Amino acid sequence: MTDLPPDVHDVLTQLLDETRERVQAGDSETAHELVKTGAAVTKNEVPSGTLRARLLHGWVELPPLVDHDPAVATEYLRSMRRLLDDGEPE
């Protein structure tokens, strides 16, 4: 688990899970809004470092994938969730 405050971890976890569900359901409009929210939370609440950089990279890569390759978008979201749960890599 990361050293994030529990409320930030919980919000990001919820956003990642909900975004993945919306992508899988084909609801790209809601997925795009959730991606914007996730990026904003990450930018404003996650301290500078590797975790923040990797999460922000994921949020930036997601919009075109949501529309054109939902399977890859889903894997990005799973990977981001694992990163969030496992913490920063060494």
PyMOL Python script that loads the backbone (N, CA, C, O; Angstrom):
from pymol import cmd

cmd.read_pdbstr("""\
ATOM      1  N   MET A   1       0.849  -1.172   0.000  1.00  0.00           N
ATOM      2  CA  MET A   1       0.000   0.000   0.000  1.00  0.00           C
ATOM      3  C   MET A   1       0.894   1.234   0.000  1.00  0.00           C
ATOM      4  O   MET A   1       1.989   1.219   0.561  1.00  0.00           O
ATOM      5  N   THR A   2       0.428   2.274  -0.619  1.00  0.00           N
ATOM      6  CA  THR A   2       1.192   3.510  -0.701  1.00  0.00           C
ATOM      7  C   THR A   2       1.135   4.270   0.618  1.00  0.00           C
ATOM      8  O   THR A   2       0.393   3.918   1.535  1.00  0.00           O
ATOM      9  N   ASP A   3       1.942   5.320   0.680  1.00  0.00           N
ATOM     10  CA  ASP A   3       1.941   6.188   1.855  1.00  0.00           C
ATOM     11  C   ASP A   3       0.958   7.340   1.699  1.00  0.00           C
ATOM     12  O   ASP A   3       1.045   8.328   2.428  1.00  0.00           O
ATOM     13  N   LEU A   4       0.031   7.228   0.766  1.00  0.00           N
ATOM     14  CA  LEU A   4      -0.967   8.276   0.573  1.00  0.00           C
ATOM     15  C   LEU A   4      -1.915   8.328   1.768  1.00  0.00           C
ATOM     16  O   LEU A   4      -2.151   7.312   2.421  1.00  0.00           O
ATOM     17  N   PRO A   5      -2.454   9.505   2.051  1.00  0.00           N
ATOM     18  CA  PRO A   5      -3.504   9.559   3.067  1.00  0.00           C
ATOM     19  C   PRO A   5      -4.651   8.628   2.651  1.00  0.00           C
ATOM     20  O   PRO A   5      -4.956   8.516   1.464  1.00  0.00           O
ATOM     21  N   PRO A   6      -5.272   7.977   3.598  1.00  0.00           N
ATOM     22  CA  PRO A   6      -6.326   7.008   3.267  1.00  0.00           C
ATOM     23  C   PRO A   6      -7.442   7.589   2.394  1.00  0.00           C
ATOM     24  O   PRO A   6      -7.952   6.902   1.509  1.00  0.00           O
ATOM     25  N   ASP A   7      -7.824   8.842   2.634  1.00  0.00           N
ATOM     26  CA  ASP A   7      -8.914   9.410   1.838  1.00  0.00           C
ATOM     27  C   ASP A   7      -8.501   9.593   0.376  1.00  0.00           C
ATOM     28  O   ASP A   7      -9.317   9.381  -0.520  1.00  0.00           O
ATOM     29  N   VAL A   8      -7.265   9.977   0.123  1.00  0.00           N
ATOM     30  CA  VAL A   8      -6.783  10.143  -1.245  1.00  0.00           C
ATOM     31  C   VAL A   8      -6.700   8.779  -1.930  1.00  0.00           C
ATOM     32  O   VAL A   8      -7.128   8.623  -3.074  1.00  0.00           O
ATOM     33  N   HIS A   9      -6.145   7.794  -1.218  1.00  0.00           N
ATOM     34  CA  HIS A   9      -6.078   6.437  -1.752  1.00  0.00           C
ATOM     35  C   HIS A   9      -7.474   5.934  -2.100  1.00  0.00           C
ATOM     36  O   HIS A   9      -7.677   5.359  -3.169  1.00  0.00           O
ATOM     37  N   ASP A  10      -8.433   6.144  -1.209  1.00  0.00           N
ATOM     38  CA  ASP A  10      -9.801   5.670  -1.435  1.00  0.00           C
ATOM     39  C   ASP A  10     -10.442   6.344  -2.640  1.00  0.00           C
ATOM     40  O   ASP A  10     -11.102   5.685  -3.444  1.00  0.00           O
ATOM     41  N   VAL A  11     -10.253   7.646  -2.769  1.00  0.00           N
ATOM     42  CA  VAL A  11     -10.840   8.374  -3.908  1.00  0.00           C
ATOM     43  C   VAL A  11     -10.242   7.879  -5.214  1.00  0.00           C
ATOM     44  O   VAL A  11     -10.972   7.621  -6.172  1.00  0.00           O
ATOM     45  N   LEU A  12      -8.927   7.744  -5.264  1.00  0.00           N
ATOM     46  CA  LEU A  12      -8.280   7.274  -6.495  1.00  0.00           C
ATOM     47  C   LEU A  12      -8.693   5.838  -6.822  1.00  0.00           C
ATOM     48  O   LEU A  12      -8.926   5.511  -7.986  1.00  0.00           O
ATOM     49  N   THR A  13      -8.783   4.997  -5.819  1.00  0.00           N
ATOM     50  CA  THR A  13      -9.231   3.620  -6.039  1.00  0.00           C
ATOM     51  C   THR A  13     -10.631   3.606  -6.627  1.00  0.00           C
ATOM     52  O   THR A  13     -10.908   2.882  -7.584  1.00  0.00           O
ATOM     53  N   GLN A  14     -11.500   4.403  -6.053  1.00  0.00           N
ATOM     54  CA  GLN A  14     -12.877   4.476  -6.536  1.00  0.00           C
ATOM     55  C   GLN A  14     -12.917   4.994  -7.978  1.00  0.00           C
ATOM     56  O   GLN A  14     -13.651   4.457  -8.808  1.00  0.00           O
ATOM     57  N   LEU A  15     -12.140   6.021  -8.275  1.00  0.00           N
ATOM     58  CA  LEU A  15     -12.111   6.569  -9.635  1.00  0.00           C
ATOM     59  C   LEU A  15     -11.580   5.555 -10.647  1.00  0.00           C
ATOM     60  O   LEU A  15     -12.135   5.416 -11.737  1.00  0.00           O
ATOM     61  N   LEU A  16     -10.518   4.856 -10.294  1.00  0.00           N
ATOM     62  CA  LEU A  16      -9.970   3.844 -11.201  1.00  0.00           C
ATOM     63  C   LEU A  16     -10.979   2.724 -11.455  1.00  0.00           C
ATOM     64  O   LEU A  16     -11.174   2.309 -12.598  1.00  0.00           O
ATOM     65  N   ASP A  17     -11.614   2.241 -10.401  1.00  0.00           N
ATOM     66  CA  ASP A  17     -12.590   1.156 -10.547  1.00  0.00           C
ATOM     67  C   ASP A  17     -13.806   1.606 -11.353  1.00  0.00           C
ATOM     68  O   ASP A  17     -14.269   0.883 -12.234  1.00  0.00           O
ATOM     69  N   GLU A  18     -14.316   2.781 -11.059  1.00  0.00           N
ATOM     70  CA  GLU A  18     -15.494   3.287 -11.769  1.00  0.00           C
ATOM     71  C   GLU A  18     -15.160   3.567 -13.234  1.00  0.00           C
ATOM     72  O   GLU A  18     -15.972   3.291 -14.118  1.00  0.00           O
ATOM     73  N   THR A  19     -13.982   4.110 -13.494  1.00  0.00           N
ATOM     74  CA  THR A  19     -13.586   4.369 -14.878  1.00  0.00           C
ATOM     75  C   THR A  19     -13.504   3.060 -15.648  1.00  0.00           C
ATOM     76  O   THR A  19     -13.985   2.969 -16.778  1.00  0.00           O
ATOM     77  N   ARG A  20     -12.898   2.046 -15.041  1.00  0.00           N
ATOM     78  CA  ARG A  20     -12.801   0.740 -15.698  1.00  0.00           C
ATOM     79  C   ARG A  20     -14.197   0.181 -15.994  1.00  0.00           C
ATOM     80  O   ARG A  20     -14.430  -0.358 -17.076  1.00  0.00           O
ATOM     81  N   GLU A  21     -15.108   0.305 -15.058  1.00  0.00           N
ATOM     82  CA  GLU A  21     -16.470  -0.183 -15.270  1.00  0.00           C
ATOM     83  C   GLU A  21     -17.152   0.561 -16.411  1.00  0.00           C
ATOM     84  O   GLU A  21     -17.836  -0.047 -17.235  1.00  0.00           O
ATOM     85  N   ARG A  22     -16.965   1.875 -16.458  1.00  0.00           N
ATOM     86  CA  ARG A  22     -17.588   2.679 -17.521  1.00  0.00           C
ATOM     87  C   ARG A  22     -16.986   2.342 -18.888  1.00  0.00           C
ATOM     88  O   ARG A  22     -17.708   2.272 -19.883  1.00  0.00           O
ATOM     89  N   VAL A  23     -15.673   2.134 -18.937  1.00  0.00           N
ATOM     90  CA  VAL A  23     -15.023   1.748 -20.196  1.00  0.00           C
ATOM     91  C   VAL A  23     -15.577   0.404 -20.662  1.00  0.00           C
ATOM     92  O   VAL A  23     -15.920   0.247 -21.833  1.00  0.00           O
ATOM     93  N   GLN A  24     -15.664  -0.550 -19.767  1.00  0.00           N
ATOM     94  CA  GLN A  24     -16.156  -1.882 -20.131  1.00  0.00           C
ATOM     95  C   GLN A  24     -17.618  -1.846 -20.562  1.00  0.00           C
ATOM     96  O   GLN A  24     -18.049  -2.665 -21.374  1.00  0.00           O
ATOM     97  N   ALA A  25     -18.380  -0.901 -20.021  1.00  0.00           N
ATOM     98  CA  ALA A  25     -19.795  -0.775 -20.374  1.00  0.00           C
ATOM     99  C   ALA A  25     -19.999   0.034 -21.656  1.00  0.00           C
ATOM    100  O   ALA A  25     -21.119   0.136 -22.156  1.00  0.00           O
ATOM    101  N   GLY A  26     -18.919   0.606 -22.185  1.00  0.00           N
ATOM    102  CA  GLY A  26     -19.034   1.405 -23.401  1.00  0.00           C
ATOM    103  C   GLY A  26     -19.521   2.823 -23.164  1.00  0.00           C
ATOM    104  O   GLY A  26     -19.915   3.508 -24.108  1.00  0.00           O
ATOM    105  N   ASP A  27     -19.500   3.270 -21.920  1.00  0.00           N
ATOM    106  CA  ASP A  27     -19.934   4.626 -21.564  1.00  0.00           C
ATOM    107  C   ASP A  27     -18.727   5.562 -21.593  1.00  0.00           C
ATOM    108  O   ASP A  27     -18.202   5.955 -20.551  1.00  0.00           O
ATOM    109  N   SER A  28     -18.298   5.909 -22.806  1.00  0.00           N
ATOM    110  CA  SER A  28     -17.068   6.700 -22.939  1.00  0.00           C
ATOM    111  C   SER A  28     -17.230   8.123 -22.414  1.00  0.00           C
ATOM    112  O   SER A  28     -16.261   8.703 -21.924  1.00  0.00           O
ATOM    113  N   GLU A  29     -18.408   8.693 -22.501  1.00  0.00           N
ATOM    114  CA  GLU A  29     -18.610  10.059 -22.003  1.00  0.00           C
ATOM    115  C   GLU A  29     -18.324  10.137 -20.503  1.00  0.00           C
ATOM    116  O   GLU A  29     -17.579  11.009 -20.056  1.00  0.00           O
ATOM    117  N   THR A  30     -18.906   9.241 -19.740  1.00  0.00           N
ATOM    118  CA  THR A  30     -18.665   9.216 -18.295  1.00  0.00           C
ATOM    119  C   THR A  30     -17.215   8.848 -17.998  1.00  0.00           C
ATOM    120  O   THR A  30     -16.605   9.410 -17.089  1.00  0.00           O
ATOM    121  N   ALA A  31     -16.666   7.913 -18.758  1.00  0.00           N
ATOM    122  CA  ALA A  31     -15.269   7.516 -18.558  1.00  0.00           C
ATOM    123  C   ALA A  31     -14.342   8.713 -18.740  1.00  0.00           C
ATOM    124  O   ALA A  31     -13.407   8.894 -17.960  1.00  0.00           O
ATOM    125  N   HIS A  32     -14.589   9.529 -19.759  1.00  0.00           N
ATOM    126  CA  HIS A  32     -13.746  10.711 -19.985  1.00  0.00           C
ATOM    127  C   HIS A  32     -13.831  11.695 -18.810  1.00  0.00           C
ATOM    128  O   HIS A  32     -12.820  12.275 -18.411  1.00  0.00           O
ATOM    129  N   GLU A  33     -15.016  11.879 -18.267  1.00  0.00           N
ATOM    130  CA  GLU A  33     -15.174  12.771 -17.113  1.00  0.00           C
ATOM    131  C   GLU A  33     -14.427  12.216 -15.900  1.00  0.00           C
ATOM    132  O   GLU A  33     -13.795  12.967 -15.158  1.00  0.00           O
ATOM    133  N   LEU A  34     -14.500  10.918 -15.706  1.00  0.00           N
ATOM    134  CA  LEU A  34     -13.793  10.296 -14.592  1.00  0.00           C
ATOM    135  C   LEU A  34     -12.277  10.402 -14.764  1.00  0.00           C
ATOM    136  O   LEU A  34     -11.552  10.589 -13.787  1.00  0.00           O
ATOM    137  N   VAL A  35     -11.802  10.284 -15.999  1.00  0.00           N
ATOM    138  CA  VAL A  35     -10.366  10.434 -16.264  1.00  0.00           C
ATOM    139  C   VAL A  35      -9.921  11.847 -15.900  1.00  0.00           C
ATOM    140  O   VAL A  35      -8.883  12.025 -15.262  1.00  0.00           O
ATOM    141  N   LYS A  36     -10.694  12.850 -16.300  1.00  0.00           N
ATOM    142  CA  LYS A  36     -10.356  14.239 -15.948  1.00  0.00           C
ATOM    143  C   LYS A  36     -10.312  14.422 -14.435  1.00  0.00           C
ATOM    144  O   LYS A  36      -9.406  15.066 -13.907  1.00  0.00           O
ATOM    145  N   THR A  37     -11.286  13.856 -13.749  1.00  0.00           N
ATOM    146  CA  THR A  37     -11.323  13.967 -12.292  1.00  0.00           C
ATOM    147  C   THR A  37     -10.127  13.251 -11.669  1.00  0.00           C
ATOM    148  O   THR A  37      -9.491  13.782 -10.759  1.00  0.00           O
ATOM    149  N   GLY A  38      -9.822  12.059 -12.150  1.00  0.00           N
ATOM    150  CA  GLY A  38      -8.681  11.308 -11.629  1.00  0.00           C
ATOM    151  C   GLY A  38      -7.370  12.044 -11.816  1.00  0.00           C
ATOM    152  O   GLY A  38      -6.524  12.055 -10.922  1.00  0.00           O
ATOM    153  N   ALA A  39      -7.203  12.658 -12.977  1.00  0.00           N
ATOM    154  CA  ALA A  39      -5.983  13.423 -13.235  1.00  0.00           C
ATOM    155  C   ALA A  39      -5.887  14.614 -12.291  1.00  0.00           C
ATOM    156  O   ALA A  39      -4.810  14.918 -11.778  1.00  0.00           O
ATOM    157  N   ALA A  40      -7.000  15.284 -12.062  1.00  0.00           N
ATOM    158  CA  ALA A  40      -7.004  16.449 -11.167  1.00  0.00           C
ATOM    159  C   ALA A  40      -6.694  16.035  -9.731  1.00  0.00           C
ATOM    160  O   ALA A  40      -5.908  16.696  -9.052  1.00  0.00           O
ATOM    161  N   VAL A  41      -7.302  14.954  -9.266  1.00  0.00           N
ATOM    162  CA  VAL A  41      -7.031  14.476  -7.903  1.00  0.00           C
ATOM    163  C   VAL A  41      -5.560  14.100  -7.774  1.00  0.00           C
ATOM    164  O   VAL A  41      -4.913  14.447  -6.786  1.00  0.00           O
ATOM    165  N   THR A  42      -5.033  13.395  -8.764  1.00  0.00           N
ATOM    166  CA  THR A  42      -3.630  12.994  -8.727  1.00  0.00           C
ATOM    167  C   THR A  42      -2.727  14.216  -8.692  1.00  0.00           C
ATOM    168  O   THR A  42      -1.797  14.283  -7.887  1.00  0.00           O
ATOM    169  N   LYS A  43      -2.994  15.176  -9.555  1.00  0.00           N
ATOM    170  CA  LYS A  43      -2.163  16.383  -9.628  1.00  0.00           C
ATOM    171  C   LYS A  43      -2.208  17.174  -8.329  1.00  0.00           C
ATOM    172  O   LYS A  43      -1.187  17.697  -7.884  1.00  0.00           O
ATOM    173  N   ASN A  44      -3.379  17.263  -7.722  1.00  0.00           N
ATOM    174  CA  ASN A  44      -3.561  18.110  -6.541  1.00  0.00           C
ATOM    175  C   ASN A  44      -3.295  17.420  -5.212  1.00  0.00           C
ATOM    176  O   ASN A  44      -2.993  18.088  -4.223  1.00  0.00           O
ATOM    177  N   GLU A  45      -3.400  16.095  -5.170  1.00  0.00           N
ATOM    178  CA  GLU A  45      -3.362  15.418  -3.870  1.00  0.00           C
ATOM    179  C   GLU A  45      -2.218  14.429  -3.689  1.00  0.00           C
ATOM    180  O   GLU A  45      -1.876  14.084  -2.559  1.00  0.00           O
ATOM    181  N   VAL A  46      -1.626  13.971  -4.783  1.00  0.00           N
ATOM    182  CA  VAL A  46      -0.536  12.989  -4.663  1.00  0.00           C
ATOM    183  C   VAL A  46       0.789  13.746  -4.645  1.00  0.00           C
ATOM    184  O   VAL A  46       1.043  14.560  -5.532  1.00  0.00           O
ATOM    185  N   PRO A  47       1.630  13.492  -3.653  1.00  0.00           N
ATOM    186  CA  PRO A  47       2.917  14.194  -3.568  1.00  0.00           C
ATOM    187  C   PRO A  47       3.801  13.899  -4.780  1.00  0.00           C
ATOM    188  O   PRO A  47       3.702  12.839  -5.399  1.00  0.00           O
ATOM    189  N   SER A  48       4.657  14.851  -5.100  1.00  0.00           N
ATOM    190  CA  SER A  48       5.607  14.664  -6.202  1.00  0.00           C
ATOM    191  C   SER A  48       6.419  13.404  -5.992  1.00  0.00           C
ATOM    192  O   SER A  48       6.776  13.066  -4.863  1.00  0.00           O
ATOM    193  N   GLY A  49       6.704  12.725  -7.055  1.00  0.00           N
ATOM    194  CA  GLY A  49       7.499  11.503  -6.994  1.00  0.00           C
ATOM    195  C   GLY A  49       7.099  10.557  -8.097  1.00  0.00           C
ATOM    196  O   GLY A  49       6.315  10.898  -8.983  1.00  0.00           O
ATOM    197  N   THR A  50       7.650   9.367  -8.028  1.00  0.00           N
ATOM    198  CA  THR A  50       7.425   8.361  -9.064  1.00  0.00           C
ATOM    199  C   THR A  50       5.960   7.960  -9.166  1.00  0.00           C
ATOM    200  O   THR A  50       5.429   7.844 -10.270  1.00  0.00           O
ATOM    201  N   LEU A  51       5.304   7.747  -8.036  1.00  0.00           N
ATOM    202  CA  LEU A  51       3.903   7.344  -8.055  1.00  0.00           C
ATOM    203  C   LEU A  51       3.059   8.387  -8.766  1.00  0.00           C
ATOM    204  O   LEU A  51       2.262   8.052  -9.642  1.00  0.00           O
ATOM    205  N   ARG A  52       3.226   9.627  -8.402  1.00  0.00           N
ATOM    206  CA  ARG A  52       2.457  10.707  -9.021  1.00  0.00           C
ATOM    207  C   ARG A  52       2.721  10.763 -10.522  1.00  0.00           C
ATOM    208  O   ARG A  52       1.786  10.862 -11.316  1.00  0.00           O
ATOM    209  N   ALA A  53       3.990  10.701 -10.910  1.00  0.00           N
ATOM    210  CA  ALA A  53       4.354  10.780 -12.326  1.00  0.00           C
ATOM    211  C   ALA A  53       3.732   9.632 -13.119  1.00  0.00           C
ATOM    212  O   ALA A  53       3.213   9.840 -14.216  1.00  0.00           O
ATOM    213  N   ARG A  54       3.786   8.435 -12.568  1.00  0.00           N
ATOM    214  CA  ARG A  54       3.245   7.271 -13.289  1.00  0.00           C
ATOM    215  C   ARG A  54       1.726   7.312 -13.376  1.00  0.00           C
ATOM    216  O   ARG A  54       1.150   6.952 -14.403  1.00  0.00           O
ATOM    217  N   LEU A  55       1.077   7.750 -12.302  1.00  0.00           N
ATOM    218  CA  LEU A  55      -0.382   7.881 -12.359  1.00  0.00           C
ATOM    219  C   LEU A  55      -0.802   8.964 -13.355  1.00  0.00           C
ATOM    220  O   LEU A  55      -1.729   8.767 -14.140  1.00  0.00           O
ATOM    221  N   LEU A  56      -0.116  10.105 -13.317  1.00  0.00           N
ATOM    222  CA  LEU A  56      -0.448  11.164 -14.273  1.00  0.00           C
ATOM    223  C   LEU A  56      -0.238  10.696 -15.708  1.00  0.00           C
ATOM    224  O   LEU A  56      -1.044  11.005 -16.586  1.00  0.00           O
ATOM    225  N   HIS A  57       0.831   9.959 -15.949  1.00  0.00           N
ATOM    226  CA  HIS A  57       1.069   9.415 -17.287  1.00  0.00           C
ATOM    227  C   HIS A  57      -0.109   8.533 -17.720  1.00  0.00           C
ATOM    228  O   HIS A  57      -0.585   8.625 -18.852  1.00  0.00           O
ATOM    229  N   GLY A  58      -0.559   7.698 -16.823  1.00  0.00           N
ATOM    230  CA  GLY A  58      -1.699   6.831 -17.133  1.00  0.00           C
ATOM    231  C   GLY A  58      -2.949   7.610 -17.470  1.00  0.00           C
ATOM    232  O   GLY A  58      -3.636   7.293 -18.440  1.00  0.00           O
ATOM    233  N   TRP A  59      -3.255   8.631 -16.677  1.00  0.00           N
ATOM    234  CA  TRP A  59      -4.447   9.445 -16.942  1.00  0.00           C
ATOM    235  C   TRP A  59      -4.341  10.133 -18.303  1.00  0.00           C
ATOM    236  O   TRP A  59      -5.336  10.241 -19.021  1.00  0.00           O
ATOM    237  N   VAL A  60      -3.149  10.595 -18.660  1.00  0.00           N
ATOM    238  CA  VAL A  60      -2.950  11.281 -19.946  1.00  0.00           C
ATOM    239  C   VAL A  60      -3.126  10.311 -21.122  1.00  0.00           C
ATOM    240  O   VAL A  60      -3.669  10.687 -22.161  1.00  0.00           O
ATOM    241  N   GLU A  61      -2.673   9.084 -20.959  1.00  0.00           N
ATOM    242  CA  GLU A  61      -2.744   8.095 -22.046  1.00  0.00           C
ATOM    243  C   GLU A  61      -4.158   7.542 -22.256  1.00  0.00           C
ATOM    244  O   GLU A  61      -4.458   7.027 -23.333  1.00  0.00           O
ATOM    245  N   LEU A  62      -5.017   7.638 -21.263  1.00  0.00           N
ATOM    246  CA  LEU A  62      -6.324   6.985 -21.339  1.00  0.00           C
ATOM    247  C   LEU A  62      -7.324   7.569 -22.346  1.00  0.00           C
ATOM    248  O   LEU A  62      -8.000   6.784 -23.012  1.00  0.00           O
ATOM    249  N   PRO A  63      -7.463   8.888 -22.502  1.00  0.00           N
ATOM    250  CA  PRO A  63      -8.553   9.383 -23.350  1.00  0.00           C
ATOM    251  C   PRO A  63      -8.645   8.768 -24.750  1.00  0.00           C
ATOM    252  O   PRO A  63      -9.730   8.334 -25.135  1.00  0.00           O
ATOM    253  N   PRO A  64      -7.566   8.711 -25.524  1.00  0.00           N
ATOM    254  CA  PRO A  64      -7.744   8.100 -26.845  1.00  0.00           C
ATOM    255  C   PRO A  64      -8.026   6.600 -26.768  1.00  0.00           C
ATOM    256  O   PRO A  64      -8.697   6.054 -27.644  1.00  0.00           O
ATOM    257  N   LEU A  65      -7.531   5.938 -25.750  1.00  0.00           N
ATOM    258  CA  LEU A  65      -7.762   4.510 -25.598  1.00  0.00           C
ATOM    259  C   LEU A  65      -9.211   4.203 -25.248  1.00  0.00           C
ATOM    260  O   LEU A  65      -9.765   3.194 -25.685  1.00  0.00           O
ATOM    261  N   VAL A  66      -9.816   5.073 -24.462  1.00  0.00           N
ATOM    262  CA  VAL A  66     -11.220   4.874 -24.082  1.00  0.00           C
ATOM    263  C   VAL A  66     -12.081   4.756 -25.337  1.00  0.00           C
ATOM    264  O   VAL A  66     -12.972   3.910 -25.404  1.00  0.00           O
ATOM    265  N   ASP A  67     -11.817   5.597 -26.319  1.00  0.00           N
ATOM    266  CA  ASP A  67     -12.624   5.608 -27.534  1.00  0.00           C
ATOM    267  C   ASP A  67     -12.208   4.559 -28.551  1.00  0.00           C
ATOM    268  O   ASP A  67     -13.058   3.984 -29.231  1.00  0.00           O
ATOM    269  N   HIS A  68     -10.916   4.304 -28.663  1.00  0.00           N
ATOM    270  CA  HIS A  68     -10.431   3.500 -29.779  1.00  0.00           C
ATOM    271  C   HIS A  68      -9.918   2.113 -29.408  1.00  0.00           C
ATOM    272  O   HIS A  68      -9.804   1.249 -30.277  1.00  0.00           O
ATOM    273  N   ASP A  69      -9.610   1.888 -28.152  1.00  0.00           N
ATOM    274  CA  ASP A  69      -9.118   0.574 -27.732  1.00  0.00           C
ATOM    275  C   ASP A  69      -9.472   0.332 -26.264  1.00  0.00           C
ATOM    276  O   ASP A  69      -8.605   0.368 -25.391  1.00  0.00           O
ATOM    277  N   PRO A  70     -10.759   0.085 -26.006  1.00  0.00           N
ATOM    278  CA  PRO A  70     -11.201  -0.086 -24.619  1.00  0.00           C
ATOM    279  C   PRO A  70     -10.501  -1.220 -23.879  1.00  0.00           C
ATOM    280  O   PRO A  70     -10.346  -1.147 -22.660  1.00  0.00           O
ATOM    281  N   ALA A  71     -10.077  -2.262 -24.581  1.00  0.00           N
ATOM    282  CA  ALA A  71      -9.377  -3.366 -23.905  1.00  0.00           C
ATOM    283  C   ALA A  71      -8.050  -2.884 -23.335  1.00  0.00           C
ATOM    284  O   ALA A  71      -7.689  -3.243 -22.214  1.00  0.00           O
ATOM    285  N   VAL A  72      -7.327  -2.077 -24.094  1.00  0.00           N
ATOM    286  CA  VAL A  72      -6.058  -1.540 -23.603  1.00  0.00           C
ATOM    287  C   VAL A  72      -6.321  -0.536 -22.477  1.00  0.00           C
ATOM    288  O   VAL A  72      -5.583  -0.502 -21.493  1.00  0.00           O
ATOM    289  N   ALA A  73      -7.366   0.278 -22.617  1.00  0.00           N
ATOM    290  CA  ALA A  73      -7.723   1.227 -21.558  1.00  0.00           C
ATOM    291  C   ALA A  73      -7.998   0.480 -20.252  1.00  0.00           C
ATOM    292  O   ALA A  73      -7.576   0.908 -19.178  1.00  0.00           O
ATOM    293  N   THR A  74      -8.707  -0.635 -20.359  1.00  0.00           N
ATOM    294  CA  THR A  74      -9.016  -1.438 -19.181  1.00  0.00           C
ATOM    295  C   THR A  74      -7.739  -1.950 -18.527  1.00  0.00           C
ATOM    296  O   THR A  74      -7.627  -1.942 -17.301  1.00  0.00           O
ATOM    297  N   GLU A  75      -6.777  -2.394 -19.329  1.00  0.00           N
ATOM    298  CA  GLU A  75      -5.510  -2.872 -18.772  1.00  0.00           C
ATOM    299  C   GLU A  75      -4.706  -1.737 -18.142  1.00  0.00           C
ATOM    300  O   GLU A  75      -4.076  -1.930 -17.102  1.00  0.00           O
ATOM    301  N   TYR A  76      -4.721  -0.560 -18.760  1.00  0.00           N
ATOM    302  CA  TYR A  76      -4.069   0.608 -18.153  1.00  0.00           C
ATOM    303  C   TYR A  76      -4.650   0.861 -16.772  1.00  0.00           C
ATOM    304  O   TYR A  76      -3.910   1.077 -15.812  1.00  0.00           O
ATOM    305  N   LEU A  77      -5.969   0.834 -16.671  1.00  0.00           N
ATOM    306  CA  LEU A  77      -6.635   1.105 -15.397  1.00  0.00           C
ATOM    307  C   LEU A  77      -6.301   0.042 -14.359  1.00  0.00           C
ATOM    308  O   LEU A  77      -6.105   0.364 -13.187  1.00  0.00           O
ATOM    309  N   ARG A  78      -6.233  -1.210 -14.771  1.00  0.00           N
ATOM    310  CA  ARG A  78      -5.843  -2.275 -13.832  1.00  0.00           C
ATOM    311  C   ARG A  78      -4.409  -2.071 -13.358  1.00  0.00           C
ATOM    312  O   ARG A  78      -4.105  -2.237 -12.177  1.00  0.00           O
ATOM    313  N   SER A  79      -3.538  -1.711 -14.286  1.00  0.00           N
ATOM    314  CA  SER A  79      -2.141  -1.474 -13.936  1.00  0.00           C
ATOM    315  C   SER A  79      -2.002  -0.300 -12.973  1.00  0.00           C
ATOM    316  O   SER A  79      -1.222  -0.361 -12.023  1.00  0.00           O
ATOM    317  N   MET A  80      -2.755   0.766 -13.218  1.00  0.00           N
ATOM    318  CA  MET A  80      -2.719   1.927 -12.328  1.00  0.00           C
ATOM    319  C   MET A  80      -3.236   1.549 -10.947  1.00  0.00           C
ATOM    320  O   MET A  80      -2.712   2.017  -9.936  1.00  0.00           O
ATOM    321  N   ARG A  81      -4.250   0.713 -10.898  1.00  0.00           N
ATOM    322  CA  ARG A  81      -4.798   0.262  -9.614  1.00  0.00           C
ATOM    323  C   ARG A  81      -3.752  -0.544  -8.849  1.00  0.00           C
ATOM    324  O   ARG A  81      -3.586  -0.364  -7.643  1.00  0.00           O
ATOM    325  N   ARG A  82      -3.043  -1.438  -9.554  1.00  0.00           N
ATOM    326  CA  ARG A  82      -1.987  -2.211  -8.892  1.00  0.00           C
ATOM    327  C   ARG A  82      -0.886  -1.291  -8.383  1.00  0.00           C
ATOM    328  O   ARG A  82      -0.382  -1.465  -7.274  1.00  0.00           O
ATOM    329  N   LEU A  83      -0.521  -0.319  -9.195  1.00  0.00           N
ATOM    330  CA  LEU A  83       0.498   0.641  -8.785  1.00  0.00           C
ATOM    331  C   LEU A  83       0.057   1.377  -7.526  1.00  0.00           C
ATOM    332  O   LEU A  83       0.849   1.555  -6.600  1.00  0.00           O
ATOM    333  N   LEU A  84      -1.171   1.794  -7.489  1.00  0.00           N
ATOM    334  CA  LEU A  84      -1.701   2.500  -6.331  1.00  0.00           C
ATOM    335  C   LEU A  84      -1.711   1.595  -5.096  1.00  0.00           C
ATOM    336  O   LEU A  84      -1.389   2.041  -3.995  1.00  0.00           O
ATOM    337  N   ASP A  85      -2.074   0.343  -5.278  1.00  0.00           N
ATOM    338  CA  ASP A  85      -2.157  -0.576  -4.145  1.00  0.00           C
ATOM    339  C   ASP A  85      -0.787  -1.071  -3.680  1.00  0.00           C
ATOM    340  O   ASP A  85      -0.587  -1.319  -2.491  1.00  0.00           O
ATOM    341  N   ASP A  86       0.146  -1.215  -4.607  1.00  0.00           N
ATOM    342  CA  ASP A  86       1.466  -1.753  -4.273  1.00  0.00           C
ATOM    343  C   ASP A  86       2.473  -0.687  -3.851  1.00  0.00           C
ATOM    344  O   ASP A  86       3.460  -1.002  -3.186  1.00  0.00           O
ATOM    345  N   GLY A  87       2.242   0.543  -4.220  1.00  0.00           N
ATOM    346  CA  GLY A  87       3.164   1.616  -3.867  1.00  0.00           C
ATOM    347  C   GLY A  87       4.181   1.891  -4.938  1.00  0.00           C
ATOM    348  O   GLY A  87       4.180   1.263  -5.997  1.00  0.00           O
ATOM    349  N   GLU A  88       5.045   2.832  -4.654  1.00  0.00           N
ATOM    350  CA  GLU A  88       6.061   3.258  -5.596  1.00  0.00           C
ATOM    351  C   GLU A  88       7.087   2.162  -5.827  1.00  0.00           C
ATOM    352  O   GLU A  88       7.516   1.497  -4.885  1.00  0.00           O
ATOM    353  N   PRO A  89       7.480   1.974  -7.085  1.00  0.00           N
ATOM    354  CA  PRO A  89       8.575   1.033  -7.345  1.00  0.00           C
ATOM    355  C   PRO A  89       9.899   1.626  -6.910  1.00  0.00           C
ATOM    356  O   PRO A  89      10.049   2.847  -6.847  1.00  0.00           O
ATOM    357  N   GLU A  90      10.847   0.775  -6.613  1.00  0.00           N
ATOM    358  CA  GLU A  90      12.185   1.270  -6.211  1.00  0.00           C
ATOM    359  C   GLU A  90      12.939   1.731  -7.413  1.00  0.00           C
ATOM    360  O   GLU A  90      14.079   2.181  -7.292  1.00  0.00           O
TER     361      GLU A  90
END
""", "prot")
cmd.dss("prot")
cmd.show_as("cartoon", "prot")
cmd.util.cbc("prot")
cmd.orient("prot")
